[in-house]
Amino acid sequence: MSALIFDTETTGLREPQVIEAAWLRITSLTPLATGDAYEQRFRPNKPIDFGAMATHHITDEDLANCQPSNSFRLPDGVQYLIGHNIDYDWGVIGQPDVRRIDTLVLSRLLWPEADSHKQTALLYMLDRPFARQHAPAAHSAAADVFMLAHLLTHILDRLGNPTTLDELWRHSEAARLPRTMTFGKHKGELLGDVPVDYRRWLLGQPDLDPYLRRALEAL
């Protein structure tokens, strides 16, 4: 099965468009090994937000001769995307029909004591020499996927080295299921402690987060 470690840089948080995409193809999960690499910039049809520009240092002028953002496509046959908050990148590229493995939710599950679950913060916690060498110059999607591959080795080890992508995906899906309410008057309460009538009301809402729905239905 084909899997990519994937990341994007975008125009910003408001109706984002991809301006840079990068991936590493996974050739082996145990031990982790990567093969083909890709990095490409794209021209959006809107200006880049200054807040985003300050993060990735890509300006509108840099993209003048690039292909349009909506021309990006994943390679044929990709079945899994792995990323830190992968739903954001998946949404930016049009929500393709792939399974998503989220290293952010896995990290929150595996290292709940961490004061930050940002990718770079986790690398400083888990492998400071690596982070000191690579993080200061990391301002691109390609740098992010390279560093995420290193973080993924720690995640795999902590999970007991799953041997298949399907197994890793199932770990990610399980980690997505909330254990406490994240909003509303019962925010912070264990789902099992939330009153039954309120849980029933939530389940009747058509726009309820699908993972919260699954967690509530399992009670």
C-alpha beads as a LAMMPS data file, in Angstrom:
LAMMPS data file: protein, C-alpha beads

219 atoms
218 bonds

1 atom types
1 bond types

-500.0 500.0 xlo xhi
-500.0 500.0 ylo yhi
-500.0 500.0 zlo zhi

Masses

1 110.0

Atoms # bond

1 1 1 0.000 0.000 0.000
2 1 1 1.232 3.487 -0.892
3 1 1 1.719 6.107 1.836
4 1 1 3.159 9.614 1.835
5 1 1 4.427 11.766 4.678
6 1 1 2.812 15.012 3.584
7 1 1 2.823 18.722 4.375
8 1 1 1.752 22.003 2.824
9 1 1 2.383 25.690 3.216
10 1 1 -0.651 27.860 2.522
11 1 1 -1.955 31.383 2.065
12 1 1 -3.209 31.465 5.666
13 1 1 -6.026 30.212 7.851
14 1 1 -8.894 31.950 6.041
15 1 1 -9.965 29.888 3.017
16 1 1 -6.409 28.582 2.597
17 1 1 -4.875 27.672 -0.731
18 1 1 -1.759 25.578 -1.166
19 1 1 1.389 27.472 -2.135
20 1 1 3.901 24.701 -1.411
21 1 1 3.461 20.948 -1.135
22 1 1 5.992 18.293 -0.180
23 1 1 5.955 14.582 0.441
24 1 1 8.177 11.615 1.194
25 1 1 7.089 8.189 0.041
26 1 1 7.253 5.464 2.693
27 1 1 8.957 2.323 1.406
28 1 1 9.079 0.440 4.715
29 1 1 7.293 0.952 8.011
30 1 1 9.360 -1.333 10.249
31 1 1 12.051 -0.123 10.158
32 1 1 10.885 3.201 8.752
33 1 1 12.412 3.988 5.373
34 1 1 11.512 6.572 2.746
35 1 1 12.057 6.774 -0.991
36 1 1 10.870 9.306 -3.561
37 1 1 10.636 12.926 -2.457
38 1 1 8.624 15.803 -3.924
39 1 1 8.518 19.551 -3.366
40 1 1 6.684 22.086 -5.515
41 1 1 5.389 25.630 -5.175
42 1 1 2.076 26.888 -6.535
43 1 1 0.464 30.227 -7.340
44 1 1 -2.769 30.996 -5.441
45 1 1 -5.504 33.278 -6.751
46 1 1 -5.438 35.389 -3.575
47 1 1 -2.714 37.230 -1.642
48 1 1 -0.783 35.424 1.086
49 1 1 -1.740 36.566 4.596
50 1 1 1.101 38.386 6.337
51 1 1 0.838 36.077 9.338
52 1 1 1.412 33.069 7.098
53 1 1 4.188 34.879 5.258
54 1 1 5.970 35.488 8.556
55 1 1 5.913 31.736 9.230
56 1 1 7.035 30.254 5.906
57 1 1 8.710 33.330 4.364
58 1 1 7.124 32.724 0.962
59 1 1 5.920 35.915 -0.721
60 1 1 3.458 36.481 -3.546
61 1 1 6.328 37.532 -5.796
62 1 1 8.061 34.178 -5.269
63 1 1 5.101 32.391 -6.866
64 1 1 4.524 34.550 -9.937
65 1 1 5.716 31.903 -12.412
66 1 1 4.388 28.812 -10.607
67 1 1 1.515 26.570 -11.630
68 1 1 -1.868 27.476 -10.085
69 1 1 -2.745 26.078 -6.677
70 1 1 -5.673 24.066 -8.009
71 1 1 -3.358 22.112 -10.315
72 1 1 -1.838 20.098 -7.442
73 1 1 -2.577 16.375 -7.497
74 1 1 -1.359 13.482 -5.388
75 1 1 0.455 10.704 -7.244
76 1 1 -1.704 7.857 -8.494
77 1 1 -2.287 5.011 -6.084
78 1 1 -1.752 6.863 -2.807
79 1 1 -3.865 5.304 -0.065
80 1 1 -2.517 6.953 3.110
81 1 1 -1.409 10.477 4.004
82 1 1 0.617 10.949 7.187
83 1 1 0.951 14.402 8.665
84 1 1 0.901 16.575 11.771
85 1 1 -2.693 17.844 11.870
86 1 1 -3.127 16.127 8.524
87 1 1 -6.791 17.105 8.196
88 1 1 -5.711 20.682 7.475
89 1 1 -3.398 19.694 4.614
90 1 1 -5.937 17.153 3.330
91 1 1 -8.587 19.853 3.222
92 1 1 -6.333 22.324 1.425
93 1 1 -5.749 19.870 -1.438
94 1 1 -9.438 19.092 -1.897
95 1 1 -10.079 16.198 0.506
96 1 1 -8.879 13.340 -1.732
97 1 1 -10.122 9.810 -1.076
98 1 1 -7.285 8.593 1.154
99 1 1 -6.910 7.411 4.737
100 1 1 -5.369 9.994 7.043
101 1 1 -2.861 9.181 9.786
102 1 1 -2.503 12.109 12.175
103 1 1 0.764 12.306 14.094
104 1 1 -0.628 15.188 16.176
105 1 1 -3.404 13.136 17.781
106 1 1 -1.030 10.199 18.198
107 1 1 1.493 12.461 19.941
108 1 1 -1.156 13.817 22.299
109 1 1 -2.053 10.252 23.227
110 1 1 1.514 8.995 23.579
111 1 1 3.037 12.007 25.381
112 1 1 0.200 13.634 27.349
113 1 1 2.759 15.219 29.673
114 1 1 4.329 17.325 26.901
115 1 1 3.787 21.062 27.345
116 1 1 3.409 21.421 23.571
117 1 1 2.531 18.936 20.865
118 1 1 3.793 21.041 17.994
119 1 1 6.080 19.034 15.755
120 1 1 9.249 20.982 16.537
121 1 1 8.538 21.053 20.276
122 1 1 8.163 17.277 20.311
123 1 1 11.457 16.852 18.484
124 1 1 13.225 19.049 21.038
125 1 1 11.725 16.854 23.756
126 1 1 12.528 13.524 22.094
127 1 1 15.793 14.186 20.245
128 1 1 17.340 17.533 21.081
129 1 1 20.520 17.098 18.969
130 1 1 18.406 16.376 15.872
131 1 1 16.104 19.320 16.584
132 1 1 18.999 21.715 17.191
133 1 1 20.558 20.700 13.891
134 1 1 17.460 20.857 11.696
135 1 1 14.702 22.946 13.289
136 1 1 16.247 26.458 13.127
137 1 1 16.373 26.359 9.319
138 1 1 13.021 24.647 8.834
139 1 1 10.687 27.013 7.000
140 1 1 9.376 24.845 4.191
141 1 1 7.058 21.928 3.576
142 1 1 10.036 19.795 2.527
143 1 1 11.829 20.467 5.816
144 1 1 8.659 19.666 7.724
145 1 1 8.176 16.261 6.100
146 1 1 11.836 15.409 6.696
147 1 1 11.481 16.238 10.389
148 1 1 8.121 14.496 10.622
149 1 1 9.709 11.301 9.328
150 1 1 12.059 11.482 12.311
151 1 1 9.192 12.111 14.717
152 1 1 7.345 9.181 13.173
153 1 1 10.166 6.817 14.165
154 1 1 9.554 7.775 17.811
155 1 1 5.798 7.325 17.412
156 1 1 6.222 3.896 15.857
157 1 1 8.573 2.826 18.638
158 1 1 6.160 4.055 21.306
159 1 1 3.306 2.149 19.620
160 1 1 5.295 -1.088 19.674
161 1 1 6.346 -0.873 16.013
162 1 1 3.157 -1.670 14.082
163 1 1 4.041 -3.619 10.955
164 1 1 1.342 -2.394 8.568
165 1 1 -0.049 0.961 7.518
166 1 1 -3.528 -0.295 8.312
167 1 1 -2.471 -0.979 11.899
168 1 1 -0.931 2.493 12.200
169 1 1 -4.091 4.037 10.736
170 1 1 -6.207 2.198 13.304
171 1 1 -4.029 3.602 16.087
172 1 1 -4.585 7.076 14.641
173 1 1 -8.338 6.565 14.356
174 1 1 -8.531 5.396 17.978
175 1 1 -6.481 8.392 19.129
176 1 1 -8.934 10.740 17.408
177 1 1 -11.833 9.600 19.589
178 1 1 -12.341 12.194 22.346
179 1 1 -12.491 11.073 25.950
180 1 1 -13.775 14.370 27.339
181 1 1 -16.110 17.076 26.099
182 1 1 -14.173 19.795 24.300
183 1 1 -16.877 22.478 24.186
184 1 1 -20.133 23.635 25.752
185 1 1 -21.326 23.643 29.336
186 1 1 -19.833 20.187 29.985
187 1 1 -16.383 21.039 28.588
188 1 1 -13.664 19.020 30.309
189 1 1 -16.003 16.343 31.655
190 1 1 -15.465 12.686 30.781
191 1 1 -17.962 11.694 28.100
192 1 1 -19.379 9.016 30.374
193 1 1 -20.125 11.665 33.005
194 1 1 -22.058 13.912 30.628
195 1 1 -25.827 13.649 31.298
196 1 1 -27.594 11.153 29.066
197 1 1 -30.143 13.676 27.797
198 1 1 -27.369 16.038 26.696
199 1 1 -25.557 13.198 24.915
200 1 1 -28.766 12.275 23.111
201 1 1 -29.247 15.885 22.082
202 1 1 -25.711 16.019 20.693
203 1 1 -26.255 12.838 18.693
204 1 1 -29.245 14.503 17.075
205 1 1 -27.131 17.340 15.664
206 1 1 -26.393 16.817 11.944
207 1 1 -23.063 18.672 12.042
208 1 1 -21.608 16.838 15.052
209 1 1 -17.943 15.936 14.674
210 1 1 -17.872 12.336 13.375
211 1 1 -15.279 11.212 15.926
212 1 1 -17.264 12.667 18.816
213 1 1 -20.326 10.915 17.407
214 1 1 -18.487 7.588 17.346
215 1 1 -17.258 8.086 20.910
216 1 1 -20.747 8.938 22.174
217 1 1 -22.341 6.036 20.332
218 1 1 -19.854 3.662 21.972
219 1 1 -21.017 4.585 25.497

Bonds

1 1 1 2
2 1 2 3
3 1 3 4
4 1 4 5
5 1 5 6
6 1 6 7
7 1 7 8
8 1 8 9
9 1 9 10
10 1 10 11
11 1 11 12
12 1 12 13
13 1 13 14
14 1 14 15
15 1 15 16
16 1 16 17
17 1 17 18
18 1 18 19
19 1 19 20
20 1 20 21
21 1 21 22
22 1 22 23
23 1 23 24
24 1 24 25
25 1 25 26
26 1 26 27
27 1 27 28
28 1 28 29
29 1 29 30
30 1 30 31
31 1 31 32
32 1 32 33
33 1 33 34
34 1 34 35
35 1 35 36
36 1 36 37
37 1 37 38
38 1 38 39
39 1 39 40
40 1 40 41
41 1 41 42
42 1 42 43
43 1 43 44
44 1 44 45
45 1 45 46
46 1 46 47
47 1 47 48
48 1 48 49
49 1 49 50
50 1 50 51
51 1 51 52
52 1 52 53
53 1 53 54
54 1 54 55
55 1 55 56
56 1 56 57
57 1 57 58
58 1 58 59
59 1 59 60
60 1 60 61
61 1 61 62
62 1 62 63
63 1 63 64
64 1 64 65
65 1 65 66
66 1 66 67
67 1 67 68
68 1 68 69
69 1 69 70
70 1 70 71
71 1 71 72
72 1 72 73
73 1 73 74
74 1 74 75
75 1 75 76
76 1 76 77
77 1 77 78
78 1 78 79
79 1 79 80
80 1 80 81
81 1 81 82
82 1 82 83
83 1 83 84
84 1 84 85
85 1 85 86
86 1 86 87
87 1 87 88
88 1 88 89
89 1 89 90
90 1 90 91
91 1 91 92
92 1 92 93
93 1 93 94
94 1 94 95
95 1 95 96
96 1 96 97
97 1 97 98
98 1 98 99
99 1 99 100
100 1 100 101
101 1 101 102
102 1 102 103
103 1 103 104
104 1 104 105
105 1 105 106
106 1 106 107
107 1 107 108
108 1 108 109
109 1 109 110
110 1 110 111
111 1 111 112
112 1 112 113
113 1 113 114
114 1 114 115
115 1 115 116
116 1 116 117
117 1 117 118
118 1 118 119
119 1 119 120
120 1 120 121
121 1 121 122
122 1 122 123
123 1 123 124
124 1 124 125
125 1 125 126
126 1 126 127
127 1 127 128
128 1 128 129
129 1 129 130
130 1 130 131
131 1 131 132
132 1 132 133
133 1 133 134
134 1 134 135
135 1 135 136
136 1 136 137
137 1 137 138
138 1 138 139
139 1 139 140
140 1 140 141
141 1 141 142
142 1 142 143
143 1 143 144
144 1 144 145
145 1 145 146
146 1 146 147
147 1 147 148
148 1 148 149
149 1 149 150
150 1 150 151
151 1 151 152
152 1 152 153
153 1 153 154
154 1 154 155
155 1 155 156
156 1 156 157
157 1 157 158
158 1 158 159
159 1 159 160
160 1 160 161
161 1 161 162
162 1 162 163
163 1 163 164
164 1 164 165
165 1 165 166
166 1 166 167
167 1 167 168
168 1 168 169
169 1 169 170
170 1 170 171
171 1 171 172
172 1 172 173
173 1 173 174
174 1 174 175
175 1 175 176
176 1 176 177
177 1 177 178
178 1 178 179
179 1 179 180
180 1 180 181
181 1 181 182
182 1 182 183
183 1 183 184
184 1 184 185
185 1 185 186
186 1 186 187
187 1 187 188
188 1 188 189
189 1 189 190
190 1 190 191
191 1 191 192
192 1 192 193
193 1 193 194
194 1 194 195
195 1 195 196
196 1 196 197
197 1 197 198
198 1 198 199
199 1 199 200
200 1 200 201
201 1 201 202
202 1 202 203
203 1 203 204
204 1 204 205
205 1 205 206
206 1 206 207
207 1 207 208
208 1 208 209
209 1 209 210
210 1 210 211
211 1 211 212
212 1 212 213
213 1 213 214
214 1 214 215
215 1 215 216
216 1 216 217
217 1 217 218
218 1 218 219
